[in-house]
Amino acid sequence: MTYAEVAKKIRNRLRRYSLISIINVGLNHLTQQHDNKEKALRAMPWLPALVMKLAIEDEMISMHGDLCPSAEFDACCNAIWNAKRGLDESVQVALLGVRALMHAQFIFQRSETFGFLRWAALISRIDASHPCRSLFERVFSMTPDDFMMAAILLISQFKKEAPQQPIDLRDYSALPEELTKPLYQLVRLLSKDLSELRVQLQGELRSRLDSKTKRSARQESERHEFPWLAKYPLLKLDQTRVLAWNPTIFFHGLEEFVHIRLSEFGQDYTDSFSQVFEDYVIELIQESGTHAITDQEFKCLGNKGMSAVDALIPHAEGNVFIECKMSLFADAVLLSDHPPFVSEKLKRIRKAIVQGWKVGDLLRSDKIKLSDAKSADNDYLIVVTSRQLLFGNGLHLKQMVDEQFFDHIFPESNFMSPSKEQLSRMPPQNITILSIEEFEHLVGAVKSKKVTYLSFVQQLSKNASNPKTAKMVADQEIRKYVDKWYIPNLLTNSRDRVVAQLNAVFNCRDRIKSRTYK
């Protein structure tokens, strides 16, 4: 049976049981504690989370009724795992299917970091009148600093409690309002009860059914998604108590929370945040101790109308171009096995590649006077994206998306195919795609003097040419140069500043208490 058929069968067999009992069985799976990440991954937590999603979505499953046996729930998980793929056996479809399968597994293998502060920390530094700052405060009803403070408070509580233990908000009632107000607001945004989740899922289902596309409302990609529950990583039990579905679901949900919510505003969000994102990448390059020529500096060498990349590191042995691409990159881009759809959604990646080729031409022309850059035989492009895309290099784009990916790369503009010279200088294997977190890790490796940007991309290019050594995730290569992942100044400074604010409030409260009881 296909996944769509399996999902229908699961909904039918679960209608004999109460939703509450189904959720309880699922929570037993998700909150089970394991000795390490490998054992937790073997439990395949995305499967019970998907069974729970299907049950919540189905209005025919009553809140109360007979208890769901654990064996019945396990059979549903196994049925999803054993579902057959469609009949399309093209190489691209098969490889995109493997990539989709990696998505949830990759996230469940990651360690928790302070990455949940990244977006709020960046927005906290921009002027209060900036469109992105205004959008953030309108959506979340708090300042970025209050968001970070509430997030750290919430995470510290989950660190203290066992995963299966609810958090009671009444425990915070003695804290000052400047702490409880943003905390309670964040919990409201992160949590829904079962009835509210059902309304949300039913709305999404109707939207898919109403869609003009002829594709099924129950896509194959759904069974590979990181749990939908991460959109609301806290289950509201009653008016004061919430429960995390699972530690990783909670941490990842919080980490992606700002981006996902602001993504609902589409271009208003991406347009206002793009420059903030680009400035941050330039800041990271400087933090690594490397001098790069920015796009503005590059244009000053020629003229303002020239093509440019966000950063250029010229070298006689090879030029490194760094281009930032802030985009929505919705989950569908990560999960789809439909090559034309994926290609369309990679427009910003395609544009970055074209920019690299054009800058390469300018460096060899008389318009730019950079002798080292001009003498280099090779150019390398690093595209820094706002989300992990699981495309490690340009060859992956050919292998997974379209064999002719580079032959008709940017039909949206007048640029169609690269010249022989452009393709020779910057072939697909010289293109590396990194998430912002991976780029932060690379910055740490460069800062430690274990590698340079040039030597790193040269090695990845060499690896990409051999399927046995090609990396879908750049961290696999970066790990060779570092003992632990680098935490950039943005995150450490924001964390320390917010923790200091928290400590100041707690110390003030303690001083007031001590004076009161003297």
Secondary structure, DSSP 8 states (H G I E B T S, - for coil): -BHHHHHHHHHHHHTTS-HHHHHHHHHHHHT---SSHHHHHHT-THHHHHHHHHHHH-TTS-SSSS---HHHHHHHHHHHHT-B--S---HHHHHHHHHHHHHHHHHHHS---GGGGHHHHHHHTS-TTSHHHHHHHHHHSS-HHHHHHHHHHHHHHHHHS-TTS-EEGGGGTTS-HHHHHHHHHHHHHHEE-HHHHHHHHHHHHHHHHH-SS-S-SS-GGGGGSS-GGGGS-EEE-SSSEEEES-HHHHHHHHHHHHHHHHHTTTHHHHHHHHHHHHHHHHHHHHHTT---EEHHHHHHHS-TTS---SEEE--TT-EEEEEEE-----HHHHH---HHHHHHHTHHHHHHHHHHHHHHHHHTSSS---HHHHH-S-EEEEEEESS--S--BHHHHHHHT-TTTTTT--TTSS--S--HHHHHHS-GGGEEEEEHHHHHHHHHHHHTTS--HHHHHHHHHHHHTSTTT--SSTHHHHGGG-SS----HHHHHHHHHHHHHHHHHHHHHHHHHHHHT-
